[in-house]
């Protein structure tokens, strides 16, 4: 199947892995798009289909929301520390389970801090709903207030 897709795309060998994966995805699932995460970048990506890693899935979700055109985003559960536990559900105790440490949290916060001015330049408002968050580059907003403002904007 891979070789057939590569031939159809005119790709030889391991060149263009993303292209043939996109071809396979489009052939099987026409309404689903493949997104590539650049694991070596902690920067936002504004290139459709490519995301900066930022070291965490929350950063990637923010990046994707921006690519989808979101202009107001509320972050929920972005504590960026482990004083309440590694994860909302506790520590990963299975083999090779990943649990963040202080270096991870610093990296994650730095990625968001670098993204904040770029988001503002593009007219994207980001708010943080966590009262105990160490992420300080976005204004705080309660969920209720954010939703109430959405109701006013959409009225």
Backbone as a printed PyTorch tensor [residue, N CA C, xyz], in Angstrom:
tensor([[[  0.8270,  -1.1950,   0.0000],
         [  0.0000,   0.0000,   0.0000],
         [  0.8680,   1.2540,   0.0000]],

        [[  1.9150,   1.2720,   0.8600],
         [  2.7970,   2.4300,   0.9320],
         [  3.4800,   2.6560,  -0.4010]],

        [[  4.0030,   1.5820,  -0.9870],
         [  4.6910,   1.7190,  -2.2730],
         [  3.7430,   2.2320,  -3.3430]],

        [[  2.5140,   1.7490,  -3.3350],
         [  1.5120,   2.2030,  -4.3080],
         [  1.2440,   3.6990,  -4.1300]],

        [[  1.1140,   4.1300,  -2.8890],
         [  0.8780,   5.5500,  -2.6210],
         [  2.0760,   6.3840,  -3.0320]],

        [[  3.2770,   5.8700,  -2.7580],
         [  4.4730,   6.6170,  -3.1350],
         [  4.5660,   6.7460,  -4.6580]],

        [[  4.2640,   5.6690,  -5.3740],
         [  4.2960,   5.7330,  -6.8430],
         [  3.2690,   6.7370,  -7.3560]],

        [[  2.0890,   6.7130,  -6.7600],
         [  1.0340,   7.6230,  -7.1950],
         [  1.4270,   9.0840,  -6.9740]],

        [[  2.2160,   9.3220,  -5.9290],
         [  2.6690,  10.6850,  -5.6390],
         [  3.9830,  11.0100,  -6.3400]],

        [[  4.5720,  10.0370,  -7.0180],
         [  5.8530,  10.2610,  -7.6710],
         [  7.0070,  10.3320,  -6.6910]],

        [[  6.8930,   9.6390,  -5.5740],
         [  7.9050,   9.6820,  -4.5260],
         [  8.7080,   8.3920,  -4.5460]],

        [[ 10.0180,   8.5170,  -4.4020],
         [ 10.8840,   7.3440,  -4.3840],
         [ 11.5080,   7.1890,  -3.0060]],

        [[ 11.6830,   5.9500,  -2.5740],
         [ 12.3600,   5.6700,  -1.3050],
         [ 11.6290,   6.2910,  -0.1310]],

        [[ 12.4110,   6.7890,   0.8190],
         [ 11.8130,   7.3620,   2.0280],
         [ 11.5540,   8.8620,   1.8890]],

        [[ 11.7950,   9.4120,   0.6950],
         [ 11.5280,  10.8280,   0.4760],
         [ 10.0390,  11.1050,   0.6530]],

        [[  9.7510,  12.2520,   1.1760],
         [  8.3680,  12.7050,   1.2280],
         [  7.4480,  11.8710,   2.0880]],

        [[  7.9300,  11.4200,   3.2360],
         [  7.0770,  10.5940,   4.1020],
         [  5.7550,  11.2810,   4.4020]],

        [[  5.8020,  12.5730,   4.6880],
         [  4.5640,  13.2830,   4.9940],
         [  3.6100,  13.2490,   3.8130]],

        [[  4.1380,  13.4440,   2.5980],
         [  3.2790,  13.4540,   1.4230],
         [  2.5420,  12.1400,   1.2310]],

        [[  3.2480,  11.0210,   1.3460],
         [  2.5290,   9.7660,   1.1170],
         [  1.5940,   9.4360,   2.2600]],

        [[  1.9330,   9.8740,   3.5010],
         [  0.9960,   9.6540,   4.6140],
         [ -0.2670,  10.4730,   4.3790]],

        [[ -0.1040,  11.7070,   3.8740],
         [ -1.2670,  12.5320,   3.5760],
         [ -2.1100,  11.8870,   2.4790]],

        [[ -1.4420,  11.3270,   1.4900],
         [ -2.1490,  10.6580,   0.3960],
         [ -2.9620,   9.4860,   0.9460]],

        [[ -2.3380,   8.6680,   1.7850],
         [ -3.0470,   7.5250,   2.3750],
         [ -4.2230,   7.9810,   3.2180]],

        [[ -3.9940,   8.9920,   4.0150],
         [ -5.0450,   9.5030,   4.8880],
         [ -6.2100,  10.0340,   4.0510]],

        [[ -5.9140,  10.8150,   3.0210],
         [ -6.9590,  11.3950,   2.1820],
         [ -7.7270,  10.3140,   1.4400]],

        [[ -7.0190,   9.2460,   1.0090],
         [ -7.6840,   8.1760,   0.2680],
         [ -8.6600,   7.4100,   1.1650]],

        [[ -8.2420,   7.1480,   2.4010],
         [ -9.0840,   6.3690,   3.3100],
         [-10.1130,   7.2250,   4.0340]],

        [[ -9.7080,   8.4230,   4.4210],
         [-10.5440,   9.2810,   5.2510],
         [-10.5600,  10.6950,   4.6510]],

        [[-11.4090,  10.9270,   3.6620],
         [-11.3620,  12.1980,   2.9330],
         [-11.6590,  13.4370,   3.7730]],

        [[-12.3040,  13.2900,   4.9240],
         [-12.6390,  14.4520,   5.7470],
         [-11.6930,  14.6380,   6.9320]],

        [[-10.5780,  13.9030,   6.9260],
         [ -9.6000,  14.0050,   8.0030],
         [ -8.2730,  14.4610,   7.4080]],

        [[ -7.6430,  15.4230,   8.0650],
         [ -6.3570,  15.9220,   7.6110],
         [ -5.2540,  15.4970,   8.5640]],

        [[ -4.1250,  15.1540,   8.0150],
         [ -2.9650,  14.7800,   8.8050],
         [ -2.2430,  16.0440,   9.2580]],

        [[ -1.8680,  16.0780,  10.5180],
         [ -1.1420,  17.2120,  11.0680],
         [  0.2170,  16.7100,  11.5350]],

        [[  1.2440,  17.4380,  11.1710],
         [  2.6050,  17.0700,  11.5630],
         [  3.0450,  17.9540,  12.7280]],

        [[  3.6360,  17.3350,  13.7500],
         [  4.1600,  18.0750,  14.8960],
         [  5.6770,  18.0890,  14.7940]],

        [[  6.2440,  19.2900,  14.7720],
         [  7.6990,  19.4340,  14.7300],
         [  8.2190,  19.3120,  16.1530]],

        [[  8.6400,  18.1320,  16.5240],
         [  9.0640,  17.8540,  17.9010],
         [ 10.3150,  18.6320,  18.3140]],

        [[ 10.9820,  19.2450,  17.3460],
         [ 12.2020,  19.9970,  17.6410],
         [ 11.9410,  21.4930,  17.7800]],

        [[ 10.6810,  21.8970,  17.6830],
         [ 10.3520,  23.3190,  17.7430],
         [  9.3900,  23.6040,  18.8860]],

        [[  9.7260,  24.6340,  19.6520],
         [  8.8240,  25.1070,  20.6960],
         [  8.1700,  26.4160,  20.2710]],

        [[  8.1470,  26.6620,  18.9720],
         [  7.5450,  27.8710,  18.4080],
         [  6.1880,  27.5350,  17.7940]],

        [[  5.2810,  28.4990,  17.8110],
         [  4.0330,  28.3430,  17.0800],
         [  4.3460,  28.2140,  15.5970]],

        [[  3.5560,  27.4410,  14.9030],
         [  3.6730,  27.3530,  13.4540],
         [  2.3900,  27.9060,  12.8410]],

        [[  2.5710,  28.7570,  11.8510],
         [  1.4070,  29.3090,  11.1620],
         [  1.2450,  28.6720,   9.7900]],

        [[  2.0380,  27.6310,   9.5450],
         [  1.9310,  26.8720,   8.2980],
         [  0.8710,  25.7880,   8.4840]],

        [[ -0.2100,  25.8320,   7.7080],
         [ -1.2720,  24.8360,   7.8770],
         [ -0.7460,  23.4040,   7.8170]],

        [[ -1.1930,  22.5990,   8.7790],
         [ -0.7990,  21.1960,   8.8100],
         [  0.4790,  20.9190,   9.5670]],

        [[  1.1580,  21.9540,  10.0600],
         [  2.3750,  21.7770,  10.8560],
         [  2.2180,  22.5250,  12.1630]],

        [[  2.5710,  21.8550,  13.2540],
         [  2.4450,  22.4540,  14.5760],
         [  3.7810,  22.4560,  15.2840]],

        [[  4.0190,  23.4800,  16.0950],
         [  5.1510,  23.4610,  16.9960],
         [  4.8170,  22.5430,  18.1590]],

        [[  5.8090,  21.8710,  18.6970],
         [  5.5630,  20.9060,  19.7660],
         [  5.3040,  21.5880,  21.1050]],

        [[  6.1610,  22.5230,  21.4650],
         [  6.0140,  23.1780,  22.7590],
         [  6.1930,  22.2390,  23.9270]],

        [[  6.4690,  20.9800,  23.6470],
         [  6.6940,  19.9960,  24.6950],
         [  5.4330,  19.4210,  25.3070]],

        [[  4.2500,  19.8940,  24.8800],
         [  3.0210,  19.3940,  25.5050],
         [  1.8330,  19.5300,  24.5620]],

        [[  0.8430,  18.6980,  24.7790],
         [ -0.3190,  18.6600,  23.8960],
         [ -1.1740,  19.9180,  24.0040]],

        [[ -1.1370,  20.6120,  25.1390],
         [ -1.8860,  21.8470,  25.2720],
         [ -1.3700,  22.9240,  24.3310]],

        [[ -0.0550,  23.0150,  24.2040],
         [  0.5450,  23.9680,  23.2670],
         [  0.1480,  23.6140,  21.8410]],

        [[  0.1680,  22.3290,  21.5350],
         [ -0.1980,  21.8690,  20.1920],
         [ -1.6670,  22.1670,  19.9060]],

        [[ -2.5350,  21.9820,  20.8920],
         [ -3.9580,  22.2830,  20.7180],
         [ -4.1660,  23.7800,  20.4920]],

        [[ -3.4220,  24.6170,  21.2250],
         [ -3.4970,  26.0590,  21.0160],
         [ -3.0600,  26.4050,  19.6010]],

        [[ -1.9520,  25.8250,  19.1580],
         [ -1.4380,  26.0760,  17.8110],
         [ -2.4730,  25.6800,  16.7600]],

        [[ -3.1100,  24.5380,  16.9420],
         [ -4.1230,  24.0690,  15.9990],
         [ -5.3470,  24.9960,  15.9900]],

        [[ -5.7740,  25.4300,  17.1700],
         [ -6.9180,  26.3400,  17.2640],
         [ -6.6410,  27.6350,  16.4970]],

        [[ -5.4200,  28.1330,  16.6160],
         [ -5.0450,  29.3560,  15.8970],
         [ -5.0760,  29.1060,  14.3930]],

        [[ -4.5720,  27.9590,  13.9660],
         [ -4.6070,  27.6410,  12.5300],
         [ -6.0350,  27.4970,  12.0190]],

        [[ -6.9460,  27.0740,  12.8800],
         [ -8.3540,  26.9580,  12.5000],
         [ -9.0650,  28.3070,  12.5150]],

        [[ -8.3770,  29.3550,  12.9830],
         [ -8.9440,  30.6900,  12.9430],
         [ -9.5110,  31.2140,  14.2480]],

        [[ -9.2890,  30.5240,  15.3510],
         [ -9.7920,  31.0020,  16.6450],
         [ -9.1790,  32.3550,  16.9830]],

        [[-10.0030,  33.2500,  17.4910],
         [ -9.5310,  34.5860,  17.8810],
         [ -9.6260,  34.8250,  19.3840]],

        [[-10.3870,  33.9750,  20.0820],
         [-10.4900,  34.0560,  21.5470],
         [-10.3880,  32.6380,  22.0770]],

        [[ -9.4130,  32.4160,  22.9450],
         [ -9.1400,  31.0700,  23.4340],
         [ -9.0350,  31.1080,  24.9580]],

        [[ -9.6710,  30.1480,  25.6030],
         [ -9.5900,  30.0160,  27.0570],
         [ -8.8490,  28.7270,  27.3890]],

        [[ -7.7610,  28.8580,  28.1260],
         [ -6.9880,  27.6900,  28.5620],
         [ -7.5440,  27.2130,  29.8930]],

        [[ -7.8520,  25.9290,  29.9740],
         [ -8.3910,  25.3480,  31.2010],
         [ -7.4810,  24.2120,  31.6400]],

        [[ -7.0080,  24.2770,  32.8800],
         [ -6.1600,  23.2170,  33.4250],
         [ -4.6850,  23.3560,  33.0730]],

        [[ -4.2630,  24.5350,  32.6950],
         [ -2.8600,  24.7690,  32.3490],
         [ -2.1060,  25.2670,  33.5850]],

        [[ -1.9590,  24.3870,  34.5840],
         [ -1.3300,  24.7780,  35.8460],
         [  0.1770,  24.9780,  35.6960]],

        [[  0.8330,  24.1560,  34.8970],
         [  2.2680,  24.2500,  34.6120],
         [  3.1430,  24.0610,  35.8520]],

        [[  2.6780,  23.2100,  36.7590],
         [  3.4510,  22.8040,  37.9380],
         [  2.8720,  21.4820,  38.4340]],

        [[  3.5580,  20.8790,  39.4020],
         [  3.0780,  19.5820,  39.9010],
         [  2.6580,  19.6300,  41.3720]],

        [[  2.3610,  20.8130,  41.8780],
         [  1.9440,  20.9110,  43.2830],
         [  0.6230,  20.1910,  43.5400]],

        [[ -0.1860,  20.0220,  42.5180],
         [ -1.4660,  19.3120,  42.6590],
         [ -1.3890,  17.8980,  42.0880]],

        [[ -0.1870,  17.4750,  41.6930],
         [  0.0050,  16.1700,  41.0610],
         [  0.5220,  16.3410,  39.6470]],

        [[  1.1300,  15.3110,  39.1170],
         [  1.7180,  15.3880,  37.7750],
         [  0.6720,  15.6030,  36.6950]],

        [[ -0.4360,  14.9150,  36.8380],
         [ -1.5350,  15.0000,  35.8780],
         [ -2.8280,  15.1260,  36.6770]],

        [[ -3.9040,  15.5260,  36.0460],
         [ -5.1730,  15.6610,  36.7580],
         [ -5.6510,  14.3310,  37.3190]],

        [[ -5.1900,  13.2180,  36.7340],
         [ -5.6200,  11.8850,  37.1630],
         [ -4.5710,  11.1840,  38.0230]],

        [[ -3.4750,  11.8390,  38.3310],
         [ -2.3970,  11.2380,  39.1080],
         [ -1.1990,  10.9040,  38.2300]],

        [[ -0.2400,  10.2320,  38.8070],
         [  0.9840,   9.8930,  38.0670],
         [  0.7560,   8.7190,  37.1270]],

        [[  1.4950,   8.7160,  36.0250],
         [  1.5050,   7.5580,  35.1210],
         [  2.3820,   6.4840,  35.7640]],

        [[  1.7950,   5.3550,  36.0660],
         [  2.5330,   4.2940,  36.7500],
         [  2.8340,   3.0940,  35.8700]],

        [[  2.4760,   3.1530,  34.6040],
         [  2.7420,   2.0460,  33.7070],
         [  4.1770,   2.1440,  33.1780]],

        [[  4.7110,   1.0570,  32.6320],
         [  6.0840,   1.0930,  32.1070],
         [  6.2520,   2.2020,  31.0590]],

        [[  7.3050,   2.9560,  31.1840],
         [  7.6380,   4.0760,  30.2880],
         [  6.6020,   5.1950,  30.3230]],

        [[  5.7790,   5.2310,  31.3650],
         [  4.8100,   6.3150,  31.5110],
         [  5.5490,   7.6290,  31.7430]],

        [[  5.1060,   8.6720,  31.0760],
         [  5.7750,   9.9590,  31.1650],
         [  5.1410,  10.8100,  32.2550]],

        [[  5.9660,  11.2680,  33.1750],
         [  5.5330,  12.2020,  34.2080],
         [  6.4390,  13.4220,  34.1400]],

        [[  5.8590,  14.6060,  33.9870],
         [  6.6890,  15.7970,  33.8440],
         [  7.4590,  16.1330,  35.1110]],

        [[  8.6210,  16.7520,  34.9080],
         [  9.4220,  17.2510,  36.0150],
         [  9.5830,  18.7560,  35.8600]],

        [[ 10.3650,  19.3780,  36.7190],
         [ 10.5110,  20.8360,  36.6980],
         [ 11.0860,  21.3420,  35.3750]],

        [[ 11.9870,  20.5750,  34.7610],
         [ 12.5250,  20.9700,  33.4520],
         [ 11.4220,  21.0130,  32.3980]],

        [[ 10.5230,  20.0260,  32.4350],
         [  9.3890,  20.0310,  31.5030],
         [  8.5300,  21.2740,  31.7080]],

        [[  8.1890,  21.5490,  32.9610],
         [  7.3240,  22.6970,  33.2290],
         [  7.9710,  24.0030,  32.7660]],

        [[  9.2750,  24.1440,  33.0090],
         [  9.9730,  25.3500,  32.5490],
         [  9.9240,  25.4500,  31.0260]],

        [[ 10.1770,  24.3450,  30.3370],
         [ 10.1310,  24.3430,  28.8680],
         [  8.7320,  24.7260,  28.3810]],

        [[  7.7100,  24.1480,  28.9790],
         [  6.3430,  24.4110,  28.5580],
         [  5.9870,  25.8840,  28.7440]],

        [[  6.3240,  26.4300,  29.9380],
         [  6.0170,  27.8350,  30.1950],
         [  6.7480,  28.7390,  29.2030]],

        [[  7.9950,  28.4140,  28.9170],
         [  8.7900,  29.2200,  27.9840],
         [  8.1600,  29.2050,  26.5870]],

        [[  7.6800,  28.0580,  26.1470],
         [  7.0440,  27.9740,  24.8210],
         [  5.8270,  28.8950,  24.7560]],

        [[  5.0010,  28.8940,  25.7960],
         [  3.8290,  29.7750,  25.8270],
         [  4.2490,  31.2390,  25.9110]],

        [[  5.2940,  31.5260,  26.6980],
         [  5.7790,  32.9080,  26.8110],
         [  6.2670,  33.4310,  25.4670]],

        [[  6.9150,  32.5950,  24.6860],
         [  7.3680,  32.9980,  23.3520],
         [  6.1890,  33.1690,  22.3910]],

        [[  5.1460,  32.3780,  22.5920],
         [  3.9800,  32.4320,  21.7110],
         [  3.0930,  33.6440,  21.9940]],

        [[  3.0300,  34.0930,  23.2390],
         [  2.0860,  35.1470,  23.6400],
         [  2.1700,  36.4050,  22.7740]],

        [[  3.3470,  36.9780,  22.5570],
         [  3.3690,  38.1950,  21.7240],
         [  3.0050,  37.9280,  20.2620]],

        [[  3.3370,  36.7630,  19.7620],
         [  2.9830,  36.4260,  18.3730],
         [  1.4700,  36.2900,  18.2230]],

        [[  0.8360,  35.7290,  19.2330],
         [ -0.6210,  35.6050,  19.2080],
         [ -1.2750,  36.9840,  19.2580]],

        [[ -0.7500,  37.8300,  20.1240],
         [ -1.2940,  39.1850,  20.2530],
         [ -1.1460,  39.9530,  18.9390]],

        [[  0.0150,  39.8110,  18.2780],
         [  0.2410,  40.4640,  16.9800],
         [ -0.8020,  40.0450,  15.9490]],

        [[ -1.2620,  38.8110,  16.0300],
         [ -2.2440,  38.2800,  15.0750],
         [ -3.6770,  38.5050,  15.5280]],

        [[ -3.8560,  39.2240,  16.6210],
         [ -5.2040,  39.5260,  17.0900],
         [ -5.8780,  38.3730,  17.8030]],

        [[ -5.0980,  37.4370,  18.3240],
         [ -5.6490,  36.2910,  19.0530],
         [ -5.5710,  36.5890,  20.5440]],

        [[ -6.7310,  36.5830,  21.2120],
         [ -6.7870,  36.7890,  22.6550],
         [ -6.7740,  35.4280,  23.3490]],

        [[ -5.8460,  35.2430,  24.2660],
         [ -5.7570,  33.9930,  25.0170],
         [ -5.8840,  34.3310,  26.4960]],

        [[ -6.7420,  33.5700,  27.1730],
         [ -6.9630,  33.7580,  28.6000],
         [ -6.6900,  32.4410,  29.3170]],

        [[ -6.2870,  32.5410,  30.5760],
         [ -5.9780,  31.3780,  31.3900],
         [ -7.0020,  31.2890,  32.5180]],

        [[ -7.7030,  30.1690,  32.6050],
         [ -8.7520,  30.0060,  33.6220],
         [ -8.2450,  29.3890,  34.9240]],

        [[ -6.9880,  28.9960,  34.9860],
         [ -6.4700,  28.3420,  36.1910],
         [ -5.9880,  29.3680,  37.2110]],

        [[ -6.6220,  29.3600,  38.3790],
         [ -6.2220,  30.2800,  39.4510],
         [ -4.8640,  29.9360,  40.0400]],

        [[ -4.4320,  28.6960,  39.8900],
         [ -3.1630,  28.2630,  40.5050],
         [ -2.0520,  28.0880,  39.4750]],

        [[ -2.2580,  28.6080,  38.2780],
         [ -1.2970,  28.4150,  37.1890],
         [ -0.0100,  29.2020,  37.3990]],

        [[  1.0910,  28.6100,  36.9790],
         [  2.3780,  29.3010,  36.9170],
         [  2.5580,  29.9710,  35.5580]],

        [[  1.6250,  29.7600,  34.6640],
         [  1.6650,  30.3710,  33.3390],
         [  1.1080,  31.7900,  33.4660]],

        [[  1.9920,  32.7800,  33.3440],
         [  1.6090,  34.1530,  33.6480],
         [  1.5890,  35.0800,  32.4270]],

        [[  1.7490,  34.5420,  31.2430],
         [  1.8350,  35.3790,  30.0450],
         [  0.4720,  35.6980,  29.4340]],

        [[ -0.5980,  35.1230,  29.9910],
         [ -1.9500,  35.3990,  29.5070],
         [ -2.7930,  35.9170,  30.6660]],

        [[ -3.7130,  36.8280,  30.3740],
         [ -4.6110,  37.3420,  31.4050],
         [ -5.4690,  36.2100,  31.9510]],

        [[ -5.8290,  36.3230,  33.2400],
         [ -6.6990,  35.3290,  33.8770],
         [ -8.1470,  35.6700,  33.5610]],

        [[ -8.9350,  34.6170,  33.4440],
         [-10.3660,  34.7920,  33.1740],
         [-11.1100,  33.5960,  33.7330]],

        [[-12.1740,  33.8290,  34.4340],
         [-13.0140,  32.7350,  34.9190],
         [-13.8310,  32.1930,  33.7480]],

        [[-14.0790,  30.8940,  33.7810],
         [-14.8280,  30.2470,  32.7120],
         [-16.1850,  30.9300,  32.5270]],

        [[-16.8840,  31.2040,  33.6410],
         [-18.2170,  31.8130,  33.5670],
         [-18.1760,  33.1640,  32.8560]],

        [[-17.1470,  33.9690,  33.1700],
         [-17.0350,  35.2930,  32.5520],
         [-16.7210,  35.1740,  31.0660]],

        [[-15.8520,  34.2330,  30.7230],
         [-15.4970,  34.0270,  29.3130],
         [-16.7340,  33.6260,  28.5130]],

        [[-17.5150,  32.6910,  29.0520],
         [-18.7230,  32.2150,  28.3640],
         [-19.7600,  33.3280,  28.2820]],

        [[-19.9080,  34.0970,  29.3380],
         [-20.8650,  35.2190,  29.3280],
         [-20.4830,  36.2210,  28.2420]],

        [[-19.1900,  36.4960,  28.0960],
         [-18.7300,  37.4040,  27.0330],
         [-19.0110,  36.8280,  25.6570]],

        [[-18.8850,  35.5220,  25.5060],
         [-19.2010,  34.8790,  24.2190],
         [-20.6710,  35.0770,  23.8920]],

        [[-21.5360,  34.9430,  24.8860],
         [-22.9640,  35.1430,  24.6680],
         [-23.2440,  36.5610,  24.1930]],

        [[-22.5450,  37.5540,  24.7570],
         [-22.7350,  38.9450,  24.3530],
         [-22.2460,  39.1820,  22.9320]],

        [[-21.1120,  38.5650,  22.5920],
         [-20.5360,  38.7370,  21.2660],
         [-21.4240,  38.0890,  20.2090]],

        [[-22.0200,  36.9370,  20.5360],
         [-22.8300,  36.1960,  19.5590],
         [-24.3020,  36.6340,  19.5350]],

        [[-24.6680,  37.5450,  20.4350],
         [-26.0770,  37.9780,  20.5050],
         [-26.4590,  38.8530,  19.3330]]])
